[in-house]
Amino acid sequence: MNLMLIGGGQLVAPSHQFINRHVVQLTKHAPHIVFLPTASRDELLYQQQFRDTYEAIGAIVSIVTLFDDEQSMETQRRLIENADILYVGGGNYPLLVKTFAVKGMDVLLEQAIKRGKWYVGVSAGAIYAMEYGIRTSEGGTGYCLDSGQGWLNGCLCPHLNQKKRAARFQEYLPQMNYAIGLPDDTVYIQSETDHYRLGEGHVLCFK
């Protein structure tokens, strides 16, 4: 599988632009990127920022929205099948998991990724690809362990620069055979032939 997992950060921030450029460079041609802002409940500003950012650096952008009735399932399926890169944004992780399952997007994404398409996930989207991840707990007062799709074994902690989240991650580490911690503006990439990291201040933990 081809996975690019981003710890977090602001899409439009100068510190995040090297990541955006790397996403576009995952393919040898101008990529068709399908963006799923599901974890933000399809926030319109997020959609517009994504489109503006990626079209400006040469990508073709389509957006799959799951909180309105304007897109048919057939349209969404066609967009997923024609994508080079599937980009799942950040936000509310339980909302992401529930909505993908209800809408059948979990099955479509897994089928597409098994066919070799790139999956890019940031924060909640990054956790989704893993066996486990550290997410914000309900109420936003703490952090908890949650399960993902298991496309990559182990546990991922996004936003490792947040001290309380990082402390929670450390508590769970003894239970994990493999774990990845990613601060904002850092990336872990696992392709079918290689794996590597991008960004300053990254921390990876192996056992």
Buried (B, 14 or more C-beta within 10 A) or exposed (E): BBBBBBBBBEBEEEEBBEBBEBBBEBBEEEBBBBBBBBBBBBBEEBBEBBBEBBEEEEBBBBBBBBEEEEEEEEEBBEBBEEBBBBBBBBBBBBBBBEBBEEBEBBEBBBEBBEEEBBBBBBBBBBBBBBBBBBBBBEEEEEBEBBEBBEBBEBBBBBBBBBEEBBEBBEEBEEEBEBBBBBBBBBBBBBBEEEEEEBBEEBBEBEE
